[in-house]
Amino acid sequence: MQALQCVEDARRQARRRVPKMFYDFVDSGSWTGSTYADNEAAFAALKFRQRIGKNVDRVTSATTILGDEAALPLAVAPTGLAGFVWPDAEILGARAAHRFGVPYSLSIGSVCSLEEVRKHTDGPLWMQVSLLKDTDFLQNLLRRAKDACCEALILTMDYHVAGRRHCDARNGLALPPRRSPRQMLDLLSSPGWCLAMLRTSNRGFGNVIGHAKGVTDLASFAKWHADQFVLDIDWDQVKRLKEAWGGCLIVKGVLDAEDALLAIDAGADALSISNQGGRQLDGAPAAVQVLPSIADVAGGKAELLLDGGVRSGQDIVRACALGASGVLAGRAWLYGVAAGGEDGVYRVLQILREEMRSTMAFCGVRKVSEIGPHVLYSPTPARSKYA
């Protein structure tokens, strides 16, 4: 895995190892893909203020996220279908994250179940949910998350309308799977993936199949899922979910300062500034573009986690400079697990830490708490209290 020197290396390796339909599911956005591309471009547009003559001995990326110690201001983001991108991806990703020292977030749409993931690791685990019509299933999932000692619940709020993902439609990605000659050829073109899939029994949606009433296989899951989108959403539903959960609540999908305050009023302990990686509303702003305005009104009231476009340790520094306490990284870990399983995820996290530390040193800061607007270049730079 040492051959991987950046996240882009992992992406290229993943592309060679994963069937096209599942690789494209990860590496594409909705509609024209403009927001997907803008997430990365907006980060790249933020330049650093290089400093010299600073003591940069013992630079550390260690910090706290939601009160827990973390080796990096990062949590692995919840990603649906991860176990189809690479077999047992959720288990491999959780083990790597916890070995490295960061939280792992599990999607409600994961292939491996919450119980299966928890069986393989005792590290910090966050559970992602959405508001569902099947309230009995949702309440049961909350109980399961408590039984699994999940430290936080992530409520995704921008998934009630499906994004138009042209790439997935062209590839014929659907539930239940269409076993066309084209798709079978696609799968067989990735023999390593096929062998890994044959070795595992995790080939469904483990958090739902066998837990939701009447859902016993992929076909019944597809019917159940198609009827679960709650469109008459209001913030009282969020308050009730918070009360039922009783623990730390992260509201995901915030792109507007007013919504940030409403989420906090509804009980959010943290906010994920996110456009779903450009997979939902194409034409929405890049997550990092709206971060400063949300930090202005919500900073100090809730922890802010930036999600979208994080491809390097430099991006983590940029996010922290604009007011985030950390980031959620989704595609980066998926590239890693597809490139090399558990070790691939661990290597990606190593890369992000190495890149973050070196960038901090160039900017003259040694601790995450010292990162602020002053590390970003401006014709009229912000003054640092550490100057």
N, C-alpha and C positions, 0 to 999 in steps of 0.2 A: 504493500500500500504506500510505501515511501515514494513510489514513482509519481503519485499524485501530488502536485505542487500547488494547485489552486482548485477552486470549486469547478472551474471550467474543464479541468482535466477529468474530474469525476463525471461531469455531464457527458463528455465525449465517450468515455468508457461505458457509461450507462447506455448510451445510444447504440453501441455495438452489441450489447448483451440482452436487451429487452425487446420483446415484440413491438413492432411499430405502433400498434393501436394503443398500447399501454404507455410507451414512451411519449407519444404525442399527447396523451391525456395529461401527462405531467407538464410537458414543455410547450404549452400553447395557452392562449387566452381565448376569451369569447369574442364574437363578432370579428372585427378587423384585427384584434390583438393590440390595439393602440395603447390601452391602459397597461397591459402586460409589459409592453416595451418601455412605456413611460416610467414604470416603477424603477427600472434599472437606470434609465437615462437621467432621472431626477437626482438619484444618488451621485452619479458621475459628474453632474454639473456643480456639485458642492466641492469646492477646492479647500485644501488645508493651509493653515498658517504655520509654516515651518519656523521653529525657534531654535536658537543656538545658545550656548553658554548656560544650559540648564542641567541640573542634577537629575539624570534619568537612570540612576542605579536602582535596581530591583523594581522594575515596572511590573505591575500585577493587573490582571484582568479580573481577579476575584471580586465578588460583590455579593449583594443579597437580592433575591427576587421574591416578592411577597413574603418577606421576613425570613426566608431560608437562604443559607449560604449556597453560592453557585460559583463554579470555576470561571464562568463567563456570563456577561449580562445577556443571556440567551436561554430560551426554552425551545425545545423541538416542537414545531407547530403540528396541530392535528391535520391529518391528510386522509381523506377517504380513499378506498381502494388500494391502499399502500401494499397490501398483501397480494395484489394482482400485478403491481409494478415489479415486485420481487417477492417470491414466496416467503412467508413468515416475516415480512418486513417489520411489522409492528413489534414483534418480540425482539428481533435483532436490533432495531432502532432503540428500543427502551433499554436493552442491556448496555448498548454502547453509550447512550446518554448518561446513564447512571454510573457506569464505570468512569466516565469522564468527569462527571460532577455537575450536570445540568438537569432540569426537569424535562420529562417527556409527556407530551399531550396525545391522548388517544381519541380518534374521531369516532362518533357514533356510527359512521359508515366504514369502520375498519373491518378487515377480513378476520383477523384474530380477535377473539373476544376479550373483554376487560379481565375476566377471570384467568384466561390463558396467559395474558401479558403479565398480570400480577404474580402468577405462579413462577415466572422466570426472573423476577426482579423485585427488590423491596425498596427501590429508590423513589424519589418524588414523582408522583403520577397525577396528571390533570385529566379530567374527563370532559369531552366536548359534547354538547347537546344542542338541539334546536327546539323551538316551540312546536309541538306536534298535536294533531287532532286526537291521536291515541293517547289520552292522558293517563290511562292505566299503565301502559307501557312506560311512559315517561316517569311516572312516580316509582315504578319498579326499578327503572334504570338508576334513579337517584339513590334508592336503597342499595343497589348493587355497588354504586360508586362509594357510598359510605362504608359498606362492608369491605371494599378493597382498599380502604384508607386513602382515598384520593384527596390530595391537599387542596384542590381547587376545581371549580366547575366553570367551563367556558361555554357561554351561551352565544351561539352564532345568530346574528340578527338580520343578516343580509342574504339569506338563502331561501326565503319564502317564495321567490320567483326564480325559475331556472334560467341561468345564463344561456345565451345562444352560442353553443360551441360547435362551430362549423366543422372543425377538424375531426371531432369525435364522430359527427354524423357521417362524414365522408369515409371514415375508417370502419363504419358499421358497428361502433362500440355501443352495445345495448344490453339491457337485462330483460329476459334471460339472454345469454349469448346466442348469436346467430352462427351456426356452424356451417358457414359457407366455405367453398374451396379456397377462396381468397383468404379468409381468416385462418383456416387451418394451415395454409402455407405460411402465413405470417407467424403463427406460433412455432411451427417447425423450423423456421429460420433462426430460432434462438434455442439451440439444443441445451445449453446450460440452464436456461430458465425452465425448459420443459422437465429436465431431470430433477431440478429443485422442487418443482410443483408436484411431481410424482411422489416425492419423498414426504410431503406434508399432507395432513388431513384437513388443514385450514384452507378451504376453497370456497367459502360462502361469506355471509355477513354475520360474523359470530355474535355481535352485540344484539342482533335482532332475531335471526332465525332461531326458533326454539324458545324465544322469550315473548315475542308479540303474538297475540292470539291469531291462530290460523296460518302463521308464517312458518313453513316447514322446509322450504327450498328456495332456489333463486327465482323461480317463476312466481311463487306466492309472495316473495319479498318484493318483486317488481310491482305487483298490484298494490300491495300495502304502501309502498313508498310513494307511488303516484298519487295517493289520496291523503298524504300527510301534511301538505303545505298549509299552514295557517295564514290566511290573508287578512283577517280582521284583528290585526295585532294592536295592542295598546300597552302602555307602560305598567298598568296594573297587573298584567300577566307576568311581567318581569318581577314585580314585587312579590307576587305569590310564589313564583319559582324560588326566589331568594329565601323566603320564609320556609318553604318546604325543604330546601337544601340546608340552610342553617350555617353554611361555611363560606369560604372565600368565593366570590363570584366575579368572573371576568366577562365583560360584555364585548363581543367581537363584531367588527364591521362598522366601527365608528369612523366617519369621515367629516363630520360637521360639529362645530363647537357647541351649538345648541343641543344637539343630540347627546354630546358628551355630558352636559349638565343634567339632562333628563335621565340618562343612564345612572349617573351618580345618585340622583334623587330616588331612583327606583331600587337602590341598594348595591350598585356595582362597587366592588373594592378596587377593581382595575379595569382598564379599557384597552382593547386591542385596536389600534389605529390601522384599519385594514380595508382593502378593496378585494379581498379573496384572491390576491395575486393576479388581478386582472381577469378573473374567470367568471365574473358576474356582469356588472354594468360596464360595458366598454364605453369609454369617453369620460369615466369618472377620473378625478385627479389622482396622481400618484400619492401613495400613502404618506411619503416623506414630505410632500408639498403642503399637506394640511396639518402636519404635526405641530408646527409652531403656533398656529392659531388655537389649536386644542390645548396645547401646553399652557398658553396664556390664561385660559379660563379654568382648566382642570388640574393643572400642576399643583401638587400639594393636597389635593382632594382625593386623588386616586392615582395608583401607579399606571404609567402609560407604557404599553408594549407595542412597538412598531412592527407591522407585519406586511411584507410586500417588497420584493426586489432585493432582499439581503443576499448578496453573493460573495461577500468578502468581510474580513475583519475591519477593513476601513469603513464599510457601510455601518457596522455596529457603532464605531466611533462617531460617525456622522449623526446617527439617530440619537445617541446619548447627548451629543452637542446641542441638539435641537429640543431637548426636553424629555426624551424617553428614558425610562429606567432600564430598559432592555429591549430585546427584539424577539419575535417569533420567526423561526426559519423553517420553511416547508420544503421547497424544491431542493435546497442544498442537501438536506439529509436524504431525500429520495434519490438524488444522484449518487450519493455515497453508498447507500444500501444496494442499489442496482450495480454499482461498480465493484463492490467487494464485500457485501454482507455486513455483519457487525463491525468488522475491522474497517470497512469502507466508511461507515458512519463515524467511527471514532477518528479516523484520519481527517475527515472533513472538519470535525470539531477542533482537532489539533491545528489545522491550517487556519481556521478562523481566529483561534487564540494567538497564533504566531503573528498573523497579519495585524491583529488589533494591538498587540504589545509593541510591535515595531512602529506602527503609526503613532501611538501614544508617545513613544520616545522622541520621534521626529517633531512632535508638537509640544514637547517639553512638559508632559504630565506623567505622573507615575501611578496614579490611582484613578479608578472609574469616577470616584466622587469629585475629582479635579477637572473632569471633562465638562466643557461648557461652550457657549457660542464663540468664545475667544479662540478656540482651536480651528475655526473655519476662517478662510480668507475673506476679507472684505476691504474695499478701499479705505474705509474708516473702521479699523478693527475694534472689536469690543475689548475692553480692558479686563484683565484677569486679576483676581485678588491674590493669585499666586505669582504674579509678575515680579 
